[in-house]
Amino acid sequence: MTYKLKIDDEAQTIQDVHVPNKEAFKIIKFRVLNNHMEGWKPNKVDIEELLDSYYCPDPEDIKVYEEILG
């Protein structure tokens, strides 16, 4: 089966996952496209996890980001 990254800007879907918030869609789309260029082939579950982490970020992830970015 051939892999295909499916992004629909009008429907705000990535891999058939609807992202209802326009700002969230832009951020997640950017993350997906950047990592896709590096070889990542996200599936529907991956996009659902990204959407979940957008709305409910893991406090440990936030701590790591703050340490990195200062």
PQR file with spaces between the fields and no chain letter, atoms N, CA, C, O and H, PARSE charges and radii, in Angstrom:
ATOM       1  N    MET     1       0.834   -1.174    0.000 -0.4000 1.5000
ATOM       2  CA   MET     1       0.000    0.000    0.000 -0.0000 2.0000
ATOM       3  C    MET     1       0.886    1.247    0.000  0.5500 1.7000
ATOM       4  O    MET     1       1.844    1.334    0.768 -0.5500 1.4000
ATOM       5  N    THR     2       0.566    2.190   -0.848 -0.4000 1.5000
ATOM       6  CA   THR     2       1.334    3.415   -0.962 -0.0000 2.0000
ATOM       7  C    THR     2       0.867    4.429    0.073  0.5500 1.7000
ATOM       8  O    THR     2      -0.330    4.642    0.267 -0.5500 1.4000
ATOM       9  H    THR     2      -0.212    2.119   -1.472  0.4000 1.0000
ATOM      10  N    TYR     3       1.831    5.042    0.725 -0.4000 1.5000
ATOM      11  CA   TYR     3       1.516    6.052    1.734 -0.0000 2.0000
ATOM      12  C    TYR     3       1.173    7.369    1.052  0.5500 1.7000
ATOM      13  O    TYR     3       1.782    7.741    0.048 -0.5500 1.4000
ATOM      14  H    TYR     3       2.803    4.869    0.568  0.4000 1.0000
ATOM      15  N    LYS     4       0.187    8.070    1.611 -0.4000 1.5000
ATOM      16  CA   LYS     4      -0.166    9.392    1.114 -0.0000 2.0000
ATOM      17  C    LYS     4      -0.541   10.283    2.289  0.5500 1.7000
ATOM      18  O    LYS     4      -1.369    9.918    3.124 -0.5500 1.4000
ATOM      19  H    LYS     4      -0.308    7.768    2.426  0.4000 1.0000
ATOM      20  N    LEU     5       0.078   11.455    2.340 -0.4000 1.5000
ATOM      21  CA   LEU     5      -0.276   12.443    3.347 -0.0000 2.0000
ATOM      22  C    LEU     5      -1.467   13.218    2.808  0.5500 1.7000
ATOM      23  O    LEU     5      -1.389   13.834    1.744 -0.5500 1.4000
ATOM      24  H    LEU     5       0.751   11.751    1.662  0.4000 1.0000
ATOM      25  N    LYS     6      -2.574   13.184    3.552 -0.4000 1.5000
ATOM      26  CA   LYS     6      -3.812   13.841    3.105 -0.0000 2.0000
ATOM      27  C    LYS     6      -4.094   15.053    3.988  0.5500 1.7000
ATOM      28  O    LYS     6      -4.385   14.928    5.178 -0.5500 1.4000
ATOM      29  H    LYS     6      -2.637   12.684    4.416  0.4000 1.0000
ATOM      30  N    ILE     7      -3.997   16.233    3.367 -0.4000 1.5000
ATOM      31  CA   ILE     7      -4.319   17.483    4.055 -0.0000 2.0000
ATOM      32  C    ILE     7      -5.347   18.220    3.213  0.5500 1.7000
ATOM      33  O    ILE     7      -5.130   18.465    2.026 -0.5500 1.4000
ATOM      34  H    ILE     7      -3.761   16.334    2.400  0.4000 1.0000
ATOM      35  N    ASP     8      -6.459   18.570    3.830 -0.4000 1.5000
ATOM      36  CA   ASP     8      -7.520   19.319    3.151 -0.0000 2.0000
ATOM      37  C    ASP     8      -7.709   20.629    3.900  0.5500 1.7000
ATOM      38  O    ASP     8      -8.299   20.659    4.980 -0.5500 1.4000
ATOM      39  H    ASP     8      -6.635   18.370    4.794  0.4000 1.0000
ATOM      40  N    ASP     9      -7.202   21.715    3.318 -0.4000 1.5000
ATOM      41  CA   ASP     9      -7.261   23.017    3.982 -0.0000 2.0000
ATOM      42  C    ASP     9      -8.693   23.511    4.170  0.5500 1.7000
ATOM      43  O    ASP     9      -9.017   24.092    5.206 -0.5500 1.4000
ATOM      44  H    ASP     9      -6.722   21.691    2.441  0.4000 1.0000
ATOM      45  N    GLU    10      -9.541   23.286    3.189 -0.4000 1.5000
ATOM      46  CA   GLU    10     -10.928   23.766    3.296 -0.0000 2.0000
ATOM      47  C    GLU    10     -11.705   23.034    4.385  0.5500 1.7000
ATOM      48  O    GLU    10     -12.442   23.653    5.153 -0.5500 1.4000
ATOM      49  H    GLU    10      -9.278   22.814    2.348  0.4000 1.0000
ATOM      50  N    ALA    11     -11.536   21.720    4.449 -0.4000 1.5000
ATOM      51  CA   ALA    11     -12.249   20.917    5.456 -0.0000 2.0000
ATOM      52  C    ALA    11     -11.512   20.900    6.793  0.5500 1.7000
ATOM      53  O    ALA    11     -12.032   20.408    7.794 -0.5500 1.4000
ATOM      54  H    ALA    11     -10.937   21.217    3.825  0.4000 1.0000
ATOM      55  N    GLN    12     -10.288   21.448    6.798 -0.4000 1.5000
ATOM      56  CA   GLN    12      -9.431   21.436    7.983 -0.0000 2.0000
ATOM      57  C    GLN    12      -9.231   20.018    8.501  0.5500 1.7000
ATOM      58  O    GLN    12      -9.450   19.734    9.679 -0.5500 1.4000
ATOM      59  H    GLN    12      -9.865   21.848    5.985  0.4000 1.0000
ATOM      60  N    THR    13      -8.810   19.131    7.596 -0.4000 1.5000
ATOM      61  CA   THR    13      -8.522   17.753    7.984 -0.0000 2.0000
ATOM      62  C    THR    13      -7.094   17.381    7.611  0.5500 1.7000
ATOM      63  O    THR    13      -6.543   17.840    6.611 -0.5500 1.4000
ATOM      64  H    THR    13      -8.633   19.362    6.639  0.4000 1.0000
ATOM      65  N    ILE    14      -6.524   16.539    8.450 -0.4000 1.5000
ATOM      66  CA   ILE    14      -5.214   15.956    8.193 -0.0000 2.0000
ATOM      67  C    ILE    14      -5.375   14.468    8.451  0.5500 1.7000
ATOM      68  O    ILE    14      -5.767   14.058    9.543 -0.5500 1.4000
ATOM      69  H    ILE    14      -6.972   16.166    9.262  0.4000 1.0000
ATOM      70  N    GLN    15      -5.071   13.665    7.447 -0.4000 1.5000
ATOM      71  CA   GLN    15      -5.264   12.218    7.528 -0.0000 2.0000
ATOM      72  C    GLN    15      -6.696   11.897    7.988  0.5500 1.7000
ATOM      73  O    GLN    15      -6.914   10.990    8.791 -0.5500 1.4000
ATOM      74  H    GLN    15      -4.752   13.999    6.560  0.4000 1.0000
ATOM      75  N    ASP    16      -7.644   12.647    7.470 -0.4000 1.5000
ATOM      76  CA   ASP    16      -9.080   12.485    7.753 -0.0000 2.0000
ATOM      77  C    ASP    16      -9.477   12.833    9.188  0.5500 1.7000
ATOM      78  O    ASP    16     -10.582   12.501    9.617 -0.5500 1.4000
ATOM      79  H    ASP    16      -7.467   13.383    6.818  0.4000 1.0000
ATOM      80  N    VAL    17      -8.598   13.490    9.929 -0.4000 1.5000
ATOM      81  CA   VAL    17      -8.919   13.951   11.277 -0.0000 2.0000
ATOM      82  C    VAL    17      -9.287   15.426   11.172  0.5500 1.7000
ATOM      83  O    VAL    17      -8.478   16.243   10.732 -0.5500 1.4000
ATOM      84  H    VAL    17      -7.700   13.759    9.581  0.4000 1.0000
ATOM      85  N    HIS    18     -10.499   15.764   11.573 -0.4000 1.5000
ATOM      86  CA   HIS    18     -10.945   17.151   11.518 -0.0000 2.0000
ATOM      87  C    HIS    18     -10.388   17.935   12.702  0.5500 1.7000
ATOM      88  O    HIS    18     -10.483   17.510   13.853 -0.5500 1.4000
ATOM      89  H    HIS    18     -11.157   15.100   11.930  0.4000 1.0000
ATOM      90  N    VAL    19      -9.807   19.089   12.389 -0.4000 1.5000
ATOM      91  CA   VAL    19      -9.282   19.985   13.412 -0.0000 2.0000
ATOM      92  C    VAL    19     -10.194   21.212   13.418  0.5500 1.7000
ATOM      93  O    VAL    19     -10.073   22.068   12.542 -0.5500 1.4000
ATOM      94  H    VAL    19      -9.730   19.434   11.453  0.4000 1.0000
ATOM      95  N    PRO    20     -11.099   21.311   14.381 -0.5600 1.5000
ATOM      96  CA   PRO    20     -12.132   22.347   14.338  0.2800 2.0000
ATOM      97  C    PRO    20     -11.626   23.778   14.511  0.5500 1.7000
ATOM      98  O    PRO    20     -12.233   24.714   13.991 -0.5500 1.4000
ATOM      99  N    ASN    21     -10.541   23.952   15.222 -0.4000 1.5000
ATOM     100  CA   ASN    21      -9.999   25.274   15.485 -0.0000 2.0000
ATOM     101  C    ASN    21      -8.992   25.631   14.393  0.5500 1.7000
ATOM     102  O    ASN    21      -8.038   24.887   14.165 -0.5500 1.4000
ATOM     103  H    ASN    21     -10.048   23.191   15.644  0.4000 1.0000
ATOM     104  N    LYS    22      -9.196   26.766   13.713 -0.4000 1.5000
ATOM     105  CA   LYS    22      -8.335   27.150   12.596 -0.0000 2.0000
ATOM     106  C    LYS    22      -6.882   27.335   13.016  0.5500 1.7000
ATOM     107  O    LYS    22      -5.970   26.915   12.305 -0.5500 1.4000
ATOM     108  H    LYS    22      -9.971   27.371   13.898  0.4000 1.0000
ATOM     109  N    GLU    23      -6.665   27.966   14.177 -0.4000 1.5000
ATOM     110  CA   GLU    23      -5.300   28.164   14.663 -0.0000 2.0000
ATOM     111  C    GLU    23      -4.630   26.819   14.966  0.5500 1.7000
ATOM     112  O    GLU    23      -3.463   26.616   14.631 -0.5500 1.4000
ATOM     113  H    GLU    23      -7.407   28.307   14.755  0.4000 1.0000
ATOM     114  N    ALA    24      -5.368   25.905   15.598 -0.4000 1.5000
ATOM     115  CA   ALA    24      -4.833   24.571   15.882 -0.0000 2.0000
ATOM     116  C    ALA    24      -4.505   23.848   14.583  0.5500 1.7000
ATOM     117  O    ALA    24      -3.482   23.170   14.489 -0.5500 1.4000
ATOM     118  H    ALA    24      -6.317   26.070   15.870  0.4000 1.0000
ATOM     119  N    PHE    25      -5.365   23.989   13.586 -0.4000 1.5000
ATOM     120  CA   PHE    25      -5.123   23.350   12.285 -0.0000 2.0000
ATOM     121  C    PHE    25      -3.814   23.843   11.683  0.5500 1.7000
ATOM     122  O    PHE    25      -3.009   23.045   11.203 -0.5500 1.4000
ATOM     123  H    PHE    25      -6.196   24.539   13.663  0.4000 1.0000
ATOM     124  N    LYS    26      -3.601   25.150   11.708 -0.4000 1.5000
ATOM     125  CA   LYS    26      -2.373   25.721   11.131 -0.0000 2.0000
ATOM     126  C    LYS    26      -1.133   25.205   11.855  0.5500 1.7000
ATOM     127  O    LYS    26      -0.143   24.840   11.220 -0.5500 1.4000
ATOM     128  H    LYS    26      -4.255   25.798   12.099  0.4000 1.0000
ATOM     129  N    ILE    27      -1.189   25.174   13.178 -0.4000 1.5000
ATOM     130  CA   ILE    27      -0.040   24.730   13.969 -0.0000 2.0000
ATOM     131  C    ILE    27       0.252   23.250   13.733  0.5500 1.7000
ATOM     132  O    ILE    27       1.400   22.866   13.508 -0.5500 1.4000
ATOM     133  H    ILE    27      -1.992   25.470   13.694  0.4000 1.0000
ATOM     134  N    ILE    28      -0.781   22.432   13.785 -0.4000 1.5000
ATOM     135  CA   ILE    28      -0.593   20.991   13.589 -0.0000 2.0000
ATOM     136  C    ILE    28      -0.151   20.694   12.159  0.5500 1.7000
ATOM     137  O    ILE    28       0.716   19.848   11.941 -0.5500 1.4000
ATOM     138  H    ILE    28      -1.713   22.744   13.967  0.4000 1.0000
ATOM     139  N    LYS    29      -0.736   21.380   11.192 -0.4000 1.5000
ATOM     140  CA   LYS    29      -0.341   21.195    9.788 -0.0000 2.0000
ATOM     141  C    LYS    29       1.144   21.521    9.617  0.5500 1.7000
ATOM     142  O    LYS    29       1.870   20.775    8.960 -0.5500 1.4000
ATOM     143  H    LYS    29      -1.440   22.067   11.369  0.4000 1.0000
ATOM     144  N    PHE    30       1.597   22.633   10.206 -0.4000 1.5000
ATOM     145  CA   PHE    30       3.000   23.022   10.115 -0.0000 2.0000
ATOM     146  C    PHE    30       3.905   21.942   10.712  0.5500 1.7000
ATOM     147  O    PHE    30       4.919   21.575   10.119 -0.5500 1.4000
ATOM     148  H    PHE    30       1.006   23.238   10.739  0.4000 1.0000
ATOM     149  N    ARG    31       3.531   21.440   11.881 -0.4000 1.5000
ATOM     150  CA   ARG    31       4.327   20.392   12.540 -0.0000 2.0000
ATOM     151  C    ARG    31       4.381   19.131   11.688  0.5500 1.7000
ATOM     152  O    ARG    31       5.434   18.511   11.538 -0.5500 1.4000
ATOM     153  H    ARG    31       2.707   21.738   12.363  0.4000 1.0000
ATOM     154  N    VAL    32       3.230   18.763   11.134 -0.4000 1.5000
ATOM     155  CA   VAL    32       3.164   17.558   10.306 -0.0000 2.0000
ATOM     156  C    VAL    32       4.012   17.718    9.046  0.5500 1.7000
ATOM     157  O    VAL    32       4.796   16.830    8.713 -0.5500 1.4000
ATOM     158  H    VAL    32       2.375   19.267   11.256  0.4000 1.0000
ATOM     159  N    LEU    33       3.864   18.836    8.348 -0.4000 1.5000
ATOM     160  CA   LEU    33       4.612   19.037    7.101 -0.0000 2.0000
ATOM     161  C    LEU    33       6.118   19.069    7.354  0.5500 1.7000
ATOM     162  O    LEU    33       6.884   18.477    6.594 -0.5500 1.4000
ATOM     163  H    LEU    33       3.227   19.557    8.618  0.4000 1.0000
ATOM     164  N    ASN    34       6.548   19.753    8.411 -0.4000 1.5000
ATOM     165  CA   ASN    34       7.984   19.803    8.711 -0.0000 2.0000
ATOM     166  C    ASN    34       8.548   18.423    8.999  0.5500 1.7000
ATOM     167  O    ASN    34       9.609   18.063    8.489 -0.5500 1.4000
ATOM     168  H    ASN    34       5.926   20.234    9.028  0.4000 1.0000
ATOM     169  N    ASN    35       7.846   17.654    9.809 -0.4000 1.5000
ATOM     170  CA   ASN    35       8.336   16.319   10.142 -0.0000 2.0000
ATOM     171  C    ASN    35       8.174   15.343    8.991  0.5500 1.7000
ATOM     172  O    ASN    35       8.952   14.398    8.862 -0.5500 1.4000
ATOM     173  H    ASN    35       6.984   17.946   10.223  0.4000 1.0000
ATOM     174  N    HIS    36       7.165   15.565    8.149 -0.4000 1.5000
ATOM     175  CA   HIS    36       6.966   14.719    6.976 -0.0000 2.0000
ATOM     176  C    HIS    36       8.144   14.867    6.017  0.5500 1.7000
ATOM     177  O    HIS    36       8.578   13.892    5.403 -0.5500 1.4000
ATOM     178  H    HIS    36       6.533   16.333    8.254  0.4000 1.0000
ATOM     179  N    MET    37       8.658   16.090    5.891 -0.4000 1.5000
ATOM     180  CA   MET    37       9.822   16.313    5.016 -0.0000 2.0000
ATOM     181  C    MET    37      11.050   15.573    5.535  0.5500 1.7000
ATOM     182  O    MET    37      11.966   15.270    4.770 -0.5500 1.4000
ATOM     183  H    MET    37       8.306   16.882    6.390  0.4000 1.0000
ATOM     184  N    GLU    38      11.068   15.283    6.824 -0.4000 1.5000
ATOM     185  CA   GLU    38      12.176   14.546    7.432 -0.0000 2.0000
ATOM     186  C    GLU    38      11.965   13.030    7.376  0.5500 1.7000
ATOM     187  O    GLU    38      12.804   12.259    7.843 -0.5500 1.4000
ATOM     188  H    GLU    38      10.324   15.529    7.445  0.4000 1.0000
ATOM     189  N    GLY    39      10.829   12.614    6.795 -0.4000 1.5000
ATOM     190  CA   GLY    39      10.589   11.183    6.621 -0.0000 2.0000
ATOM     191  C    GLY    39       9.470   10.585    7.447  0.5500 1.7000
ATOM     192  O    GLY    39       9.154    9.404    7.299 -0.5500 1.4000
ATOM     193  H    GLY    39      10.148   13.240    6.416  0.4000 1.0000
ATOM     194  N    TRP    40       8.864   11.384    8.320 -0.4000 1.5000
ATOM     195  CA   TRP    40       7.760   10.880    9.148 -0.0000 2.0000
ATOM     196  C    TRP    40       6.535   10.657    8.288  0.5500 1.7000
ATOM     197  O    TRP    40       6.197   11.498    7.455 -0.5500 1.4000
ATOM     198  H    TRP    40       9.120   12.343    8.440  0.4000 1.0000
ATOM     199  N    LYS    41       5.873    9.541    8.481 -0.4000 1.5000
ATOM     200  CA   LYS    41       4.652    9.200    7.746 -0.0000 2.0000
ATOM     201  C    LYS    41       3.515    9.028    8.749  0.5500 1.7000
ATOM     202  O    LYS    41       3.185    7.909    9.143 -0.5500 1.4000
ATOM     203  H    LYS    41       6.148    8.858    9.158  0.4000 1.0000
ATOM     204  N    PRO    42       2.916   10.155    9.158 -0.5600 1.5000
ATOM     205  CA   PRO    42       1.888   10.073   10.189  0.2800 2.0000
ATOM     206  C    PRO    42       0.613    9.402    9.705  0.5500 1.7000
ATOM     207  O    PRO    42       0.216    9.546    8.549 -0.5500 1.4000
ATOM     208  N    ASN    43      -0.020    8.668   10.612 -0.4000 1.5000
ATOM     209  CA   ASN    43      -1.312    8.067   10.304 -0.0000 2.0000
ATOM     210  C    ASN    43      -2.389    8.808   11.095  0.5500 1.7000
ATOM     211  O    ASN    43      -2.108    9.804   11.762 -0.5500 1.4000
ATOM     212  H    ASN    43       0.303    8.551   11.551  0.4000 1.0000
ATOM     213  N    LYS    44      -3.593    8.325   11.015 -0.4000 1.5000
ATOM     214  CA   LYS    44      -4.721    8.978   11.670 -0.0000 2.0000
ATOM     215  C    LYS    44      -4.515    9.072   13.186  0.5500 1.7000
ATOM     216  O    LYS    44      -4.802   10.107   13.788 -0.5500 1.4000
ATOM     217  H    LYS    44      -3.821    7.516   10.472  0.4000 1.0000
ATOM     218  N    VAL    45      -4.023    8.009   13.793 -0.4000 1.5000
ATOM     219  CA   VAL    45      -3.798    7.992   15.245 -0.0000 2.0000
ATOM     220  C    VAL    45      -2.746    9.036   15.628  0.5500 1.7000
ATOM     221  O    VAL    45      -2.893    9.712   16.646 -0.5500 1.4000
ATOM     222  H    VAL    45      -3.790    7.168   13.304  0.4000 1.0000
ATOM     223  N    ASP    46      -1.698    9.172   14.833 -0.4000 1.5000
ATOM     224  CA   ASP    46      -0.674   10.181   15.106 -0.0000 2.0000
ATOM     225  C    ASP    46      -1.278   11.581   15.125  0.5500 1.7000
ATOM     226  O    ASP    46      -0.957   12.383   16.001 -0.5500 1.4000
ATOM     227  H    ASP    46      -1.578    8.622   14.006  0.4000 1.0000
ATOM     228  N    ILE    47      -2.148   11.879   14.166 -0.4000 1.5000
ATOM     229  CA   ILE    47      -2.772   13.195   14.091 -0.0000 2.0000
ATOM     230  C    ILE    47      -3.717   13.400   15.273  0.5500 1.7000
ATOM     231  O    ILE    47      -3.776   14.492   15.840 -0.5500 1.4000
ATOM     232  H    ILE    47      -2.409   11.228   13.453  0.4000 1.0000
ATOM     233  N    GLU    48      -4.446   12.367   15.640 -0.4000 1.5000
ATOM     234  CA   GLU    48      -5.321   12.467   16.818 -0.0000 2.0000
ATOM     235  C    GLU    48      -4.515   12.759   18.073  0.5500 1.7000
ATOM     236  O    GLU    48      -4.953   13.532   18.925 -0.5500 1.4000
ATOM     237  H    GLU    48      -4.398   11.481   15.180  0.4000 1.0000
ATOM     238  N    GLU    49      -3.335   12.147   18.196 -0.4000 1.5000
ATOM     239  CA   GLU    49      -2.473   12.389   19.353 -0.0000 2.0000
ATOM     240  C    GLU    49      -1.940   13.825   19.350  0.5500 1.7000
ATOM     241  O    GLU    49      -1.863   14.460   20.402 -0.5500 1.4000
ATOM     242  H    GLU    49      -2.979   11.519   17.504  0.4000 1.0000
ATOM     243  N    LEU    50      -1.576   14.333   18.177 -0.4000 1.5000
ATOM     244  CA   LEU    50      -1.135   15.723   18.080 -0.0000 2.0000
ATOM     245  C    LEU    50      -2.252   16.686   18.476  0.5500 1.7000
ATOM     246  O    LEU    50      -2.023   17.663   19.189 -0.5500 1.4000
ATOM     247  H    LEU    50      -1.639   13.818   17.323  0.4000 1.0000
ATOM     248  N    LEU    51      -3.453   16.397   18.005 -0.4000 1.5000
ATOM     249  CA   LEU    51      -4.599   17.240   18.333 -0.0000 2.0000
ATOM     250  C    LEU    51      -4.861   17.199   19.840  0.5500 1.7000
ATOM     251  O    LEU    51      -5.130   18.229   20.458 -0.5500 1.4000
ATOM     252  H    LEU    51      -3.639   15.603   17.426  0.4000 1.0000
ATOM     253  N    ASP    52      -4.782   16.021   20.415 -0.4000 1.5000
ATOM     254  CA   ASP    52      -4.981   15.885   21.859 -0.0000 2.0000
ATOM     255  C    ASP    52      -3.911   16.654   22.629  0.5500 1.7000
ATOM     256  O    ASP    52      -4.217   17.317   23.620 -0.5500 1.4000
ATOM     257  H    ASP    52      -4.564   15.184   19.913  0.4000 1.0000
ATOM     258  N    SER    53      -2.657   16.568   22.180 -0.4000 1.5000
ATOM     259  CA   SER    53      -1.582   17.271   22.887 -0.0000 2.0000
ATOM     260  C    SER    53      -1.684   18.779   22.708  0.5500 1.7000
ATOM     261  O    SER    53      -1.182   19.535   23.539 -0.5500 1.4000
ATOM     262  H    SER    53      -2.408   16.029   21.375  0.4000 1.0000
ATOM     263  N    TYR    54      -2.329   19.227   21.630 -0.4000 1.5000
ATOM     264  CA   TYR    54      -2.562   20.664   21.446 -0.0000 2.0000
ATOM     265  C    TYR    54      -3.541   21.172   22.516  0.5500 1.7000
ATOM     266  O    TYR    54      -3.308   22.201   23.148 -0.5500 1.4000
ATOM     267  H    TYR    54      -2.737   18.613   20.954  0.4000 1.0000
ATOM     268  N    TYR    55      -4.631   20.435   22.701 -0.4000 1.5000
ATOM     269  CA   TYR    55      -5.661   20.868   23.644 -0.0000 2.0000
ATOM     270  C    TYR    55      -5.328   20.534   25.099  0.5500 1.7000
ATOM     271  O    TYR    55      -5.741   21.251   26.010 -0.5500 1.4000
ATOM     272  H    TYR    55      -4.821   19.599   22.187  0.4000 1.0000
ATOM     273  N    CYS    56      -4.589   19.455   25.318 -0.4000 1.5000
ATOM     274  CA   CYS    56      -4.243   19.024   26.687 -0.0000 2.0000
ATOM     275  C    CYS    56      -2.754   18.701   26.751  0.5500 1.7000
ATOM     276  O    CYS    56      -2.377   17.531   26.808 -0.5500 1.4000
ATOM     277  H    CYS    56      -4.254   18.872   24.578  0.4000 1.0000
ATOM     278  N    PRO    57      -1.903   19.730   26.743 -0.5600 1.5000
ATOM     279  CA   PRO    57      -0.462   19.465   26.738  0.2800 2.0000
ATOM     280  C    PRO    57      -0.001   18.765   28.015  0.5500 1.7000
ATOM     281  O    PRO    57      -0.514   19.022   29.104 -0.5500 1.4000
ATOM     282  N    ASP    58       0.959   17.895   27.859 -0.4000 1.5000
ATOM     283  CA   ASP    58       1.550   17.171   28.979 -0.0000 2.0000
ATOM     284  C    ASP    58       2.441   18.138   29.765  0.5500 1.7000
ATOM     285  O    ASP    58       3.328   18.761   29.183 -0.5500 1.4000
ATOM     286  H    ASP    58       1.376   17.686   26.974  0.4000 1.0000
ATOM     287  N    PRO    59       2.220   18.273   31.067 -0.5600 1.5000
ATOM     288  CA   PRO    59       3.030   19.192   31.870  0.2800 2.0000
ATOM     289  C    PRO    59       4.531   18.907   31.788  0.5500 1.7000
ATOM     290  O    PRO    59       5.341   19.831   31.849 -0.5500 1.4000
ATOM     291  N    GLU    60       4.900   17.643   31.652 -0.4000 1.5000
ATOM     292  CA   GLU    60       6.318   17.290   31.518 -0.0000 2.0000
ATOM     293  C    GLU    60       6.895   17.834   30.216  0.5500 1.7000
ATOM     294  O    GLU    60       8.032   18.307   30.188 -0.5500 1.4000
ATOM     295  H    GLU    60       4.242   16.891   31.603  0.4000 1.0000
ATOM     296  N    ASP    61       6.106   17.767   29.125 -0.4000 1.5000
ATOM     297  CA   ASP    61       6.554   18.321   27.838 -0.0000 2.0000
ATOM     298  C    ASP    61       6.759   19.823   27.949  0.5500 1.7000
ATOM     299  O    ASP    61       7.735   20.360   27.426 -0.5500 1.4000
ATOM     300  H    ASP    61       5.183   17.383   29.148  0.4000 1.0000
ATOM     301  N    ILE    62       5.845   20.503   28.626 -0.4000 1.5000
ATOM     302  CA   ILE    62       5.951   21.950   28.801 -0.0000 2.0000
ATOM     303  C    ILE    62       7.229   22.290   29.571  0.5500 1.7000
ATOM     304  O    ILE    62       7.936   23.234   29.220 -0.5500 1.4000
ATOM     305  H    ILE    62       5.051   20.067   29.051  0.4000 1.0000
ATOM     306  N    LYS    63       7.519   21.523   30.614 -0.4000 1.5000
ATOM     307  CA   LYS    63       8.716   21.736   31.414 -0.0000 2.0000
ATOM     308  C    LYS    63       9.975   21.597   30.561  0.5500 1.7000
ATOM     309  O    LYS    63      10.890   22.413   30.669 -0.5500 1.4000
ATOM     310  H    LYS    63       6.945   20.755   30.899  0.4000 1.0000
ATOM     311  N    VAL    64      10.026   20.569   29.716 -0.4000 1.5000
ATOM     312  CA   VAL    64      11.182   20.337   28.847 -0.0000 2.0000
ATOM     313  C    VAL    64      11.332   21.490   27.860  0.5500 1.7000
ATOM     314  O    VAL    64      12.438   21.994   27.668 -0.5500 1.4000
ATOM     315  H    VAL    64       9.282   19.906   29.629  0.4000 1.0000
ATOM     316  N    TYR    65      10.234   21.914   27.230 -0.4000 1.5000
ATOM     317  CA   TYR    65      10.274   23.039   26.292 -0.0000 2.0000
ATOM     318  C    TYR    65      10.789   24.307   26.960  0.5500 1.7000
ATOM     319  O    TYR    65      11.600   25.030   26.383 -0.5500 1.4000
ATOM     320  H    TYR    65       9.335   21.505   27.387  0.4000 1.0000
ATOM     321  N    GLU    66      10.318   24.578   28.176 -0.4000 1.5000
ATOM     322  CA   GLU    66      10.750   25.770   28.897 -0.0000 2.0000
ATOM     323  C    GLU    66      12.231   25.703   29.235  0.5500 1.7000
ATOM     324  O    GLU    66      12.921   26.722   29.203 -0.5500 1.4000
ATOM     325  H    GLU    66       9.659   23.990   28.644  0.4000 1.0000
ATOM     326  N    GLU    67      12.727   24.513   29.558 -0.4000 1.5000
ATOM     327  CA   GLU    67      14.151   24.358   29.836 -0.0000 2.0000
ATOM     328  C    GLU    67      14.984   24.586   28.582  0.5500 1.7000
ATOM     329  O    GLU    67      16.052   25.195   28.641 -0.5500 1.4000
ATOM     330  H    GLU    67      12.167   23.685   29.584  0.4000 1.0000
ATOM     331  N    ILE    68      14.493   24.099   27.452 -0.4000 1.5000
ATOM     332  CA   ILE    68      15.218   24.253   26.185 -0.0000 2.0000
ATOM     333  C    ILE    68      15.197   25.702   25.723  0.5500 1.7000
ATOM     334  O    ILE    68      16.224   26.256   25.332 -0.5500 1.4000
ATOM     335  H    ILE    68      13.625   23.605   27.404  0.4000 1.0000
ATOM     336  N    LEU    69      14.018   26.306   25.771 -0.4000 1.5000
ATOM     337  CA   LEU    69      13.849   27.652   25.227 -0.0000 2.0000
ATOM     338  C    LEU    69      14.177   28.759   26.228  0.5500 1.7000
ATOM     339  O    LEU    69      14.328   29.922   25.854 -0.5500 1.4000
ATOM     340  H    LEU    69      13.183   25.856   26.089  0.4000 1.0000
ATOM     341  N    GLY    70      14.287   28.387   27.495 -0.4000 1.5000
ATOM     342  CA   GLY    70      14.663   29.363   28.514 -0.0000 2.0000
ATOM     343  C    GLY    70      13.548   30.247   28.863  0.5500 1.7000
ATOM     344  O    GLY    70      13.700   31.128   29.709 -0.5500 1.4000
ATOM     345  H    GLY    70      14.165   27.442   27.799  0.4000 1.0000
